[in-house]
Amino acid sequence: MTKAYAAESAGAKLKQVDIDLGELGLQDVLIDVEYCGICHSDLSMINNEWGMSSYPLVAGHEVVGKISAIGDNVKTLKVGQTVGLGWHSDYCQACNSCGTGDHNLCDTAESTIVGRHGGFADQVKANEASVIALPEGMDATTAGPLFCGGITVFNPMVQFDVKPTDKVAVIGIGGLGHIALQFLNAWGCEVTAFTSSESKTEEAKKLGAHHTINSRSEKEIEAAAGKFDYILSTVNVKLDWNLYISTLKPKGRLHFVGATLEPLDVSVFGLMAKQRSISSSPVGSPSTIKSMLDFALQHDIKPQVEFFDFDKINDAIEHLESGKARYRIVLKK
């Protein structure tokens, strides 16, 4: 048994409970949790916004900690290593996606917090394929958000061949967007931040944006017509997508990583005339996560975090829900 913080029903405050993680599988590792980020996806699961939560629910999928036990067939990890665990805790290892390195697209991949107990706990269990050792020299205290927020914005840069010479824009400077600005700047791109918050304008520039556009100003957005090779949307609200599409160059791409629940209202002609594209992606594969961690270490890229003790987890969740977090929250032991 291990102690965890669980929601007993949709939207409920988290309570400390004892959970049984079950026996350690042959290819499983047991992680003693030291730090765990809180992501908006955790809130969506706690509140059952996606209709797939089961209770009691132990959320938490931005885990950093030390391995305390390994299964008999574990080959790549060892007891005592500092590791991270993100959205996925297991893959089938047999489908075409897994066979071609796209484990994150596996149809039967197991999410860390869907039908499993996540990292809001003293310990968490996962298959070794989904657990990544932190590179030597990486700050463990701030690494957790990279395993969801970080890889979510880094993965499409690799998948869609974003070039260092590209002009790119990020919609929404929050938990995802503030990491995206850092990655894209270090990638070599000319970076623009779309933000509705005046207070975030200077912050965006410090994080890596060369330019900012007020997303509440239709005139400012119209002035950027045909400018961008790539736009990354990190928000979960409905916007005038046709207006944003008009700011793309020919063959430009609008890419979604923010889980907006409303259907997209898009004119096909705005895409067709300039051969523009719309796409989306989830988190990345283990190999892409490893590349992201190496890139982040090389360029000294870190999420900006606020720390809360684990026993203040409900305060931390309330702070995130208030929209006041700058920009990620990490629970610490």
N, C-alpha and C positions, 0 to 999 in steps of 0.2 A: 504493500500500500504506500501511496505517496500523497502529500497534501497538495491541494490545488484550489483555485478560485473559480467557481462555477456559477453560471446563470441557471436557475431552476425553471424559468419560464421566459417567454419573449419579453425583453425590456426590463427584466428584473435586475436588481442590484446583485453583484457577485458576492457569494458567501464561500468561506473556506470549508472544504469538504475533503474526505479521504477518497481516493480513487484507486482502482486496481488496473495497472497497465498490462497485466497478463504476463505470460512467460516470454522471455527474450527469444526471438526466432534465430535461426542459424545465421542469417545475414543482417540481423538487427544490431543497433547500438543503443545504449542507454546514456542519456545526456543529463548531467546535473546542471540545471538551468541557473545561470548567473545573471543574465540580462535578457529582457524580452521587450521588443517594441510593441506598441499598440497601433494598429492600422485601422483605417476606416472599414476595411473588410471584416475586422473583428466586430466592430459595432453592427455592421449589417447582419452578421451571423447571430450575434446576441439578440438582436431585435427581430430576427427571422424575416428580413426584408427580401431575401431571395427565395423564401419558401422551402429551404432545404435544411433547416436547423433541427436538431433533436436535443432534448434536454434530459438531464442536466448537461449543459454545454460548457466545456473548458476551451476557451479561445486562446489566441496567442500563436503567431506563426512567423515571428522575427526573433528567433531564439539564438542566443550565444551562450555556450557553456563548455564544460569539460566532460569528456567521455569517461564514464565510471564503470562500464561493463560492455563487453562485445560478445556476439554470437560466435559459435565455433567456426563458422565458415567466412567470417569477416576477414578480408584480405588487405583493404586499403586504409584502414584506420586503426588506431591503437588507444588503449586506456591512457588517460592523462592529456590527450590532445585537446586543444581549444578549437571548437568547431561551431558552425552555424547551420541552422535549419530554417527553411522558408515555407512556402505555401504547400509544397508536396512532401509527403513522407514515404512514398513508395511508388514504384512503377511496375508494369507487368514484365518488362524486359524482353518481351517476345513479339510485340506488334511491329509494324513497319516503321512507325514513328520512333519507337525506342531503338530499333535497329539502325536507323539513319541519324541518330543523335538528337532527335527532337523529342526527348522524354516528356517535356512539358505539354506536348500535344497528345500524349498517350490517352486513349479512350477510357482506360480503367485506372489511371493514376489516382492515388489516394491522397486527398487533401489532409493536411495536418490538423485541421479543425472541423472537418466534415466526417462524421462517423468515427472520429478518433478524439483522443484527449490531446489538447495543444499545450503551449508553453507557459500558460498562466499557472504554473505548477512548480514543484521542487524538481521534478524529473519529467522527461519526455522520451518516448521511444520512437525510432524510425529506422527504415532500411538504410544500409550504408550508402547505397547509390544516391540517396537524396541529401546526405550529410556532407558538408564541405569544410575541410580544414582551413582555418584562417591563415593567410600568408604570414610568414614571420615579419614582425614589425607592425602589423595592423593593430589599431586600437580596438580592443574587444568591447569597450564601453559604448562605442558609437556604431559598431559594425552591424548590429541587429537589423536596423531599417534597410540596409543594403540588400537583405535577403528577400525582401518583397518590393518595397518602394524603389530601391536602387535597380534591381534587375528588371522591373517592369518598364522603366524608361530606357535602360541600356539595351535590352534585347532587340527592340525594333531598329536601333542604330546599326546593329549587326545584320539583322534579317533583311533589311531593305537598303543596305549598302549606302548609308549616309556618308557623304564625302567631306573631307576637311575644307573643301572649297565651297560647300553649300551654304546658302543663306537659310537659316532655320528659325522657327518661332515656337514658343511654348505658351499654351493657353493655361493660365492658372498657376500662380506661384504659391504653392502650398507644400504638403508633404511629399508629393511626387515632383512637382514642378521645380522646387528649389534644388533637388538633386539633378534633374535634367539639365538645368542651366549650367551646372558645374561640369557635367559630363560633356555636353556639347561644346562648351568653351574649350575644354582640354582637348577635345577631338580636333579642334582647329576651325570650327565653323564660325560664321558671323551670326550672332545670336540676338534675337529680339524676344522680349517678354510681353505678352498680352496680360495685363492685370487690371482689375477693377478697383484696386485699393491704392490710393495715393501714397499711403504709408509704406507700401511695398516697393515703390518705384526705385528708391535709392538702394534698398536691400537687394533688389533684383540685379542691379548693376554690380554690387559687391560680390554677388554670387556668380557672375559671369556673363550677364546680359550686356551687349554693347548698346542696345537701344530698347526703349519701352514704348508701348502703345496702350492708350487708355481703352480698355475693352468696352467701356460704356459710351464711347464716342464713335458714332457711325462715321463721322467725317474723317477721323484719324484712321480708321480701318480702311475706308474707301481710298485714302491717299496711299495705301500700301498695295494697291492693285498690281498683280503680276510680279510680286517681289520675291516670294519664298519658294524654295525647292521642297521644303518639308515643314509641316506644322504638326506639332504633338499636342493633342488635347488631353489634359489631365483632370478636367472637371467632370462632375456628375450632374450637371444641370443642362437644360435645353438652351441653346444659343441660336442665333441666325446663321446657320451653317452655310447657306449660300453666300452670305457676305464674306465669311472666312475663306470659302473656296475661291472667291474672286481674287484673293491675295496670293494665290498660288501661281507660279510660273507654268508654262506648258510642261506637261508630264510631271507636275508637282503632286505631292501626296499629303492628304490630311489623315493623320493616324490617331486612333483613339486608344488610350489606356485608362481613361476615366470611365467608370461603369455608369454612364447615363442610362436611366431606365426608360426614358421616353423615346419613341421612334424618331428616326432622323427624317426631317422634312427637307429633301434635297432635290433640286432640279437637275435632271440628267443632262440637259443642254449645257449647264455650267461645267460639267465634267467632260462631255463629249467634244466640245469645240476645241479644247486645249489638251485633250488626252490626259486629264487629271484622274487621280485615283483616291479612293477612300479605303482604309484598311484598319485593322485592329489586331491586338495580340495580347496574350496572357503573360505570365512570368516566363523566365527562360529555362533552358536545360541546365543540368549540372555543369557541363563544360563551359557554357556561356557565363554561368555564375562565377566559375573560377577565373575566367578571363576578366570579368567585371571587377572582381576583387583585386586582381593584379593591377588593372588599370587605375582603380581608385587609390591603391597604395602608391603607385608610381607618381601619380599627380596630386597626392595629398588631398584627395576628395573625401569629405566626411559629411554625413547628414548633420544638420543642426538639430540638437536634441535638448529636451528638458527631462530631467530625471525625477522619478517618483519611487519611493520605497514600495515594495510589493504589497505591504499591508495597507497602502494608501491607493489601491488599485481603483476603487470607485471614484475617488477624487480625480485620479488621472483620466478616467473615462469621461467624467463630467467636463474636465478641462478641454479634452479633445472635441467633445460634442458642442462646446460653446464656440468653437472656431478660433480660440485664442492661442492655440499651440503654435510655437515657432521653432521648428516646423514639424518635428517628430517627437513622440513621447517614448521614453524607455524606462521600463521598470527595472529596478536593481535590488539585489539581495542585501 
